[in-house]
Amino acid sequence: MERAGGDEVLRCPSSADFLKEWIEHKRASKAPGTVARYAKTVKEFLADLSDRTGRPLSSLTPRAVQGFVTRRSALGLSPATVSLDAKVLRTAFTRARRLGLILTNPAEAIELPADDPVTRAPFTPNEVRLLVDAAEGEWKTLILLGYLTGARMGDCCRMPWDALNLAEGTLTYQQKKTGEPVTLPLHGELQEHLESIAASDRPEKSIMPGMAGKGSGGQHGLSEGFKAIMRRAGIDRGWSARWACGPSRGGRSTASGTASLLPWPMRTWRPSCGCSW
């Protein structure tokens, strides 16, 4: 497609060129983890298009996008994962439409898989106690930090020592996803644990240097590591475990999805949990 207007000529790029350029554009405004997830979807979609990747973006049809979504579901991927793939493509093609490269968005009319009916319920304080007892090393720190602050897994793994003020008993850090600063009081057990490792650890920038570079997926990733701790703790709910937040984080609900992990900050759950934590 070529459109002339005065001295301006607009050419329609190929599907591959546009999507790769879109990923590069996102690097300036999105977190590295988010860009990596977008890039994964784009890579899978271009592989699905096969020899059609070099055709003009304007030739891309809803049928091609629907076929990709359907085949992703057939691989056994969760509805949440497939829906996220569709959302990524819809966002990319919305930009193409706004730029005048295409007239309609081929991802707008696709049918998504039905939501996973499994309920995501937070672990109870007693279950978290079992997890902490079964965990070793940095995993013990990660579980305590996540449960007693409500921080996201990525923020916990990268938490630096200078985010802590052990004298005043506070934790101050910047959420990577939102960019918002957060200051929380340290729960007594968490502070005691952090003080013990601060006294014995070698000087490091990160509280958990071994966790800082880990991803969630893969055989040796965080998800598999946490599942192993669940097995040692004797906790089996019959679904996959994942790190999840609760209602205190911007009203985001945990009522749907695959599973749950650490619920919400101490200020939300402690008064009603009926335990010594």
C-alpha positions as CSV (number, residue, x, y, z in Angstrom):
1,M,0.0,0.0,0.0
2,E,1.3,3.5,-0.9
3,R,-0.5,6.7,-0.2
4,A,0.7,10.1,-1.2
5,G,-0.3,13.4,0.4
6,G,1.6,16.4,-0.7
7,D,5.3,15.5,-0.2
8,E,4.4,12.6,2.2
9,V,4.4,9.0,1.0
10,L,3.2,6.3,3.4
11,R,4.3,2.8,2.6
12,C,2.8,-0.3,4.3
13,P,5.5,-2.4,6.0
14,S,5.4,-6.2,6.1
15,S,3.9,-7.9,9.2
16,A,7.3,-8.9,10.4
17,D,8.9,-5.4,10.0
18,F,6.0,-3.6,11.7
19,L,5.8,-6.0,14.7
20,K,9.6,-5.9,15.2
21,E,9.6,-2.1,15.0
22,W,6.6,-2.0,17.4
23,I,8.6,-4.0,20.0
24,E,11.5,-1.6,19.7
25,H,9.1,1.3,20.2
26,K,7.8,-0.3,23.4
27,R,11.3,-0.6,24.9
28,A,11.2,3.1,25.7
29,S,8.0,3.0,27.7
30,K,7.7,-0.5,29.1
31,A,9.6,-2.5,31.7
32,P,12.1,-5.0,30.3
33,G,10.0,-7.9,31.5
34,T,6.9,-6.6,29.8
35,V,8.8,-6.0,26.5
36,A,10.2,-9.6,26.8
37,R,6.6,-10.9,27.1
38,Y,5.5,-8.9,24.1
39,A,8.5,-10.1,22.1
40,K,7.6,-13.7,22.9
41,T,4.1,-13.3,21.6
42,V,5.4,-11.6,18.4
43,K,8.0,-14.3,17.8
44,E,5.3,-17.0,18.2
45,F,2.9,-15.2,15.9
46,L,5.5,-14.6,13.2
47,A,6.5,-18.3,13.4
48,D,2.8,-19.2,13.0
49,L,2.5,-16.9,9.9
50,S,5.5,-18.8,8.4
51,D,6.1,-17.6,4.8
52,R,3.4,-14.9,5.1
53,T,5.6,-12.7,7.4
54,G,7.0,-10.8,4.4
55,R,3.6,-9.8,3.0
56,P,2.2,-6.3,3.6
57,L,0.6,-5.8,7.0
58,S,-2.5,-4.6,5.2
59,S,-3.0,-8.2,3.9
60,L,-3.2,-9.7,7.4
61,T,-6.7,-11.1,8.0
62,P,-8.7,-11.8,11.2
63,R,-8.6,-15.5,10.1
64,A,-4.8,-15.5,10.4
65,V,-5.0,-14.1,13.9
66,Q,-7.8,-16.4,15.0
67,G,-5.9,-19.4,13.7
68,F,-2.9,-18.4,15.8
69,V,-5.1,-18.1,18.9
70,T,-6.8,-21.4,18.2
71,R,-3.5,-23.2,17.7
72,R,-2.1,-21.7,20.9
73,S,-5.1,-23.1,22.8
74,A,-4.7,-26.5,21.2
75,L,-1.1,-26.6,22.6
76,G,-2.6,-26.8,26.1
77,L,-1.7,-23.2,27.1
78,S,-3.9,-21.7,29.7
79,P,-6.8,-19.4,28.7
80,A,-5.0,-16.5,30.5
81,T,-1.8,-17.0,28.4
82,V,-3.7,-17.2,25.1
83,S,-5.8,-14.2,26.0
84,L,-2.6,-12.2,26.8
85,D,-1.2,-13.2,23.4
86,A,-4.3,-11.9,21.7
87,K,-4.2,-8.7,23.8
88,V,-0.6,-8.0,22.7
89,L,-1.4,-8.4,19.1
90,R,-4.6,-6.3,19.4
91,T,-2.5,-3.5,21.0
92,A,0.1,-3.7,18.2
93,F,-2.4,-3.6,15.4
94,T,-4.3,-0.8,17.1
95,R,-1.2,1.3,16.7
96,A,-0.9,0.3,13.1
97,R,-4.5,1.4,12.5
98,R,-3.9,4.7,14.2
99,L,-0.8,5.3,12.1
100,G,-3.0,4.7,9.0
101,L,-1.1,1.6,8.0
102,I,-4.3,-0.5,8.1
103,L,-7.9,0.3,7.9
104,T,-9.2,-2.2,10.5
105,N,-7.6,-4.2,13.3
106,P,-7.5,-7.9,12.4
107,A,-7.3,-8.9,16.1
108,E,-10.4,-7.1,17.3
109,A,-13.0,-9.7,16.2
110,I,-11.2,-12.9,17.3
111,E,-12.9,-15.3,19.8
112,L,-10.9,-15.9,23.0
113,P,-10.9,-19.2,24.9
114,A,-13.2,-19.5,27.9
115,D,-11.8,-18.3,31.2
116,D,-10.2,-20.9,33.4
117,P,-12.8,-21.8,36.1
118,V,-10.2,-22.6,38.8
119,T,-10.4,-20.2,41.7
120,R,-7.3,-18.5,43.0
121,A,-7.3,-18.5,46.8
122,P,-4.5,-17.1,48.9
123,F,-2.5,-19.4,51.2
124,T,-3.5,-19.3,54.8
125,P,-1.0,-18.0,57.4
126,N,-0.5,-21.6,58.7
127,E,0.3,-22.8,55.1
128,V,2.8,-19.9,54.7
129,R,4.4,-21.0,58.0
130,L,4.8,-24.5,56.5
131,L,6.3,-23.0,53.4
132,V,8.8,-20.9,55.4
133,D,9.8,-24.0,57.4
134,A,10.3,-26.0,54.2
135,A,12.3,-23.3,52.5
136,E,16.0,-22.8,52.7
137,G,18.4,-19.9,52.1
138,E,17.1,-17.1,49.8
139,W,13.8,-18.9,49.3
140,K,13.0,-18.4,53.0
141,T,13.8,-14.7,52.6
142,L,11.7,-14.4,49.4
143,I,8.6,-16.0,50.9
144,L,8.8,-13.9,54.1
145,L,9.4,-10.7,52.2
146,G,6.5,-11.4,49.7
147,Y,4.0,-12.5,52.3
148,L,4.7,-9.8,54.8
149,T,4.9,-6.9,52.4
150,G,2.7,-7.9,49.5
151,A,5.4,-6.9,47.0
152,R,5.4,-8.5,43.5
153,M,7.8,-11.4,43.0
154,G,10.1,-9.4,40.7
155,D,10.4,-6.5,43.1
156,C,11.1,-8.9,46.0
157,C,13.8,-10.7,44.0
158,R,15.6,-7.5,43.1
159,M,15.1,-5.8,46.5
160,P,18.3,-3.9,47.4
161,W,19.7,-3.6,50.9
162,D,19.4,0.2,50.8
163,A,15.6,-0.1,50.5
164,L,15.7,-1.1,54.2
165,N,15.9,1.1,57.2
166,L,16.4,-1.5,60.0
167,A,16.8,1.2,62.6
168,E,13.4,2.6,61.9
169,G,11.9,-0.7,60.8
170,T,10.7,0.4,57.4
171,L,11.0,-0.8,53.8
172,T,11.0,1.8,50.9
173,Y,11.2,0.8,47.3
174,Q,9.9,1.7,43.9
175,Q,7.5,-0.7,42.2
176,K,9.0,-1.7,38.8
177,K,5.6,-2.1,37.1
178,T,4.0,1.1,38.2
179,G,7.0,3.3,39.1
180,E,5.3,4.3,42.3
181,P,7.3,4.6,45.6
182,V,6.1,2.4,48.4
183,T,7.0,2.7,52.1
184,L,5.9,-0.1,54.5
185,P,6.6,-1.0,58.2
186,L,8.6,-4.1,58.6
187,H,6.8,-7.0,60.4
188,G,8.8,-8.1,63.5
189,E,9.5,-11.6,62.2
190,L,10.7,-10.2,58.8
191,Q,12.9,-7.6,60.5
192,E,14.5,-10.2,62.7
193,H,15.2,-12.5,59.7
194,L,16.7,-9.6,57.7
195,E,18.9,-8.6,60.6
196,S,20.2,-12.1,60.9
197,I,21.2,-12.4,57.3
198,A,22.5,-8.8,57.2
199,A,25.0,-9.8,60.0
200,S,26.2,-12.9,58.3
201,D,26.0,-12.2,54.5
202,R,28.8,-10.9,52.4
203,P,28.3,-7.3,51.2
204,E,25.9,-7.4,48.3
205,K,23.7,-4.8,46.6
206,S,20.7,-7.2,46.5
207,I,19.2,-8.8,49.6
208,M,18.9,-12.0,47.5
209,P,21.6,-11.9,44.8
210,G,20.9,-15.4,43.7
211,M,17.3,-14.6,43.0
212,A,17.9,-11.3,41.3
213,G,18.6,-12.7,37.9
214,K,16.2,-15.6,37.9
215,G,13.2,-15.8,35.6
216,S,9.9,-17.4,36.5
217,G,9.9,-20.1,33.8
218,G,12.1,-23.0,32.9
219,Q,13.2,-26.1,34.8
220,H,15.2,-24.0,37.2
221,G,13.0,-21.0,37.3
222,L,11.1,-19.5,40.3
223,S,7.9,-21.3,39.6
224,E,9.4,-24.8,39.6
225,G,11.4,-23.9,42.7
226,F,8.3,-22.8,44.5
227,K,6.4,-26.0,43.6
228,A,9.3,-28.0,45.0
229,I,8.9,-26.1,48.3
230,M,5.2,-26.8,48.3
231,R,5.8,-30.5,47.9
232,R,8.3,-30.5,50.8
233,A,5.8,-28.6,52.9
234,G,3.1,-31.2,52.1
235,I,0.8,-28.6,50.5
236,D,-1.1,-29.9,47.5
237,R,-4.1,-28.0,46.3
238,G,-4.4,-29.8,43.0
239,W,-3.4,-26.8,40.8
240,S,-0.3,-25.0,39.7
241,A,1.2,-22.5,42.1
242,R,2.0,-19.0,41.2
243,W,2.8,-15.7,43.0
244,A,-0.4,-13.7,43.3
245,C,-1.4,-10.5,45.1
246,G,-4.6,-9.8,46.9
247,P,-7.2,-7.1,47.1
248,S,-4.9,-4.5,48.7
249,R,-3.0,-3.8,45.5
250,G,-5.1,-1.3,43.6
251,G,-8.3,-3.3,44.1
252,R,-7.0,-6.1,41.8
253,S,-8.9,-9.3,42.5
254,T,-7.6,-12.8,43.0
255,A,-11.0,-14.4,42.3
256,S,-9.9,-16.0,39.0
257,G,-6.9,-17.5,37.5
258,T,-4.8,-20.6,38.0
259,A,-3.7,-20.6,41.6
260,S,-2.4,-18.3,44.3
261,L,0.6,-17.7,46.4
262,L,1.2,-14.8,48.7
263,P,-1.8,-12.6,49.4
264,W,-1.5,-9.1,50.7
265,P,0.5,-6.7,52.8
266,M,0.7,-7.1,56.6
267,R,-1.5,-4.0,57.1
268,T,-4.4,-5.8,55.4
269,W,-4.3,-9.3,56.7
270,R,-2.7,-9.2,60.1
271,P,-5.6,-7.8,62.2
272,S,-7.9,-10.6,61.0
273,C,-5.6,-13.6,60.6
274,G,-5.9,-14.6,64.3
275,C,-2.2,-15.7,64.4
276,S,1.0,-14.5,66.0
277,W,2.4,-13.2,62.7
